[in-house]
Amino acid sequence: MSSQEQIVIVGAGHGGTTAAVELRSRGFEGGIVLLSDEPVEPYERPPLSKAWLTADGAEKDSLYGLDTLSERGIDLRLGAKAETLDLAARSLRLGDGSELTYSALILATGSQARKLPISGMECENVFSLRTAGDADALRAALVPGSKLVVVGAGYIGLEVAASARKLGADVTIVELADRCMPRTASVTISDFYHQYHEEHGVAFVLKDGVSALEAEGDHVTGVALSSGSVLPADAVLIAAGGVPDDILAQQAGIACDNGILTDENGRTSDPSVYAIGDAARRPTPWAEEALRLESVHSALEMARLVAADITGSQPPALQPPWFWSDQYDLKLQIVGLVTPGFEQIKRHTEGSLSVFHLKGDELMAVEAVNDPRAYMLGRTALSKGLAVDRHVLSDPEADLKNALLR
């Protein structure tokens, strides 16, 4: 692409910001406009449910400083919301009425918190957690002795529960499924975390839903459950999963289905538009169908793939998907996709727990709690397609270095 061309990136999270920097690193000399609808510079989002809450905002790490972006000739525009997209004209209209034209457009719009179709959602003490502003508002409500009800027992719900307990709040988690982390972890890991949270004072209500939020004026006072009981609440966190922010793409006529559909390089049904991160659904060698992976790894990998495709440079080698979650003094690291039906080998040592998912001698996924060696073994085996020795995996005294069969 020539220096006269311009790339516009909608969204300044991990994917969008990395794509901008990666384009420069790969030799793109044209204009790069990076749009953020937030008023602050791009920042690390994983700490929102953890250090950002417990440290009262002391650890607001930026992705790339403003000086770094400026030095690379990246035009970062804060508080700039993309409103409409005209594919034929290759133009984007912003909320202030201005327009941007592009030679290539990258949609890194992320995901939005799923909203429950119940009364009371608009109340002032009902929170979601997607932005720094969300985290600041939630932190102000988590005072010692306050009653927090968390709706959803996924990563965000559990991480906030751990942070809230550290801040002295009382926490109850409501989950429609029969266990925590039902879509991302094995039963073994779910049970382990359930018990650990209970030992730290968290109460669980499983196999039950929320029918309404009871309120006095603009303030929720209780969470009414489908079973008929009511949980008293000073604050409510809705952590029932995310939905792709694909409205801009849909309105423009770009193909969407549980996310913006892309090819393996991030290109959408319009050849001049790409999509990356939580908003995108793409083919992956790790699954038979296209997936929308909400993870930092996926956002970074797609950003690099798109930058390579635009500049015609060498694409990065694909890595198996990985995820992590910090709760209390536990670090959960997962590599691969945890799906039912595979043989499981558990390895439990003092202070750590790992679950290896196997198909024959082929490792499909690893869940590692405070066990970085097991996690790195999984990344190596999945990346290189190496078989593993099940006898080594099942022996807590054995050195995991000997588990790889070359």
C-alpha positions, 0 to 999 in steps of 0.5 A: 500500500502506498503512503497516500493510503489511510487505514482507519481502526475502530477500537483502541483495545488490545487488538486495535492498538496492536494492529496500529503498531504492527502496521508500522513495524511491518512497513506501512507508510500511509496514514493510520487513524485509531479511534477510541470511544473512551476519553482515556488512552488505550489501557490493559483491560484484564486488570479491570476485575482484579488490580484495578479494583483492589488497588483503587486504580493504582495499576492502570497500565497503558497498552502504548503510551501516547508518546509511543503512538505519536512517534509512530505516526498513529493518529489516536482520537479519543472520545471518537465514536463511529456511527455509520459505515458506507462501504461503497464510499469507503467512509466512516461517519463519526458521532461529531458529524465528521467523516473519515475515508479509508483504503482499509478499515479494521473493526476492533469493536470488542464485545458488550456485556449481555443485558438481562431482559428484566426490570431494574437494569437501569438502576444506578447500582447495577454494573457491568464491567467492560471499561475503565469507567465501569471499574471505577464505578464498581470500585466505589460501591465495594465498601466493607460490609456491602452486599454484592450480588454477581450474576454469572460465574464465569471469569469476570464474575469470579474475579470480581468476587475475589476482589470484592472479598479482599475489599471486605464486601459480602458476595453471592454469585448466582449462576444458571448452570450447575457449576461455575465456569461451565463453558470454559473449564472442566468439572474438576477445575470448576469444583476446585474453584467453587470450594476455594471461593466458599472457603473465602466467604463467597456464597453460591446460588446455582441452577437458578436465574434472576427474574427481576431487580427490586428497587426503591427509586433508582437504587436496587435493594434486592435480586429476585430469583426464579425460585422465588427467593430474594437476595438483599443487594447494595450492588449488582454486577451483571457478568452473564457473558458478552455479545459481539459489538457488530452493530456497525458491521451489520448496519453496513451489510457485512456478513455477521453471525454471532460476530463479524465473519472473517476468513483466516486472515481477518478479512470480512465479506467486504474486501476492504474491511477487516475484523479482529478481537472479541467482535470477530468470528474466524476459522481456526485450526483448533476447531472444526467450526469458526469461533469467536474467542474472547481473549487477549491472545486472539485479539493480538494474533488477529491484529498481527494477521491483519497487519501482515495481510494488509502489508503483504508481509510474512504472517505470524505462526498460529498459536493454540488459544490460551486464557488465564484468570487470577483469583485470590492467590490462584492463577488458572492458565488454560491452553487449547479448547476445553471440550467434553468427550476427551480423556482426562488425566489429573495431576494434583501436587501440593499447591497446584492442580492440572487437568490434561485433556487427551485424545489417544496420545495427543494433547488437546488442552491443559488446565493448570492452577499454579502450575506453569510447567504444565501450562508450558508443556501444553503450549509446546505440545499443541504448537508442535503437534507432539505426543505425550507420555500419559504415565508421566502426566499422571505421576506427580513425582515425575518431571514434566520435561519427560512427558513430551515424545519427540 
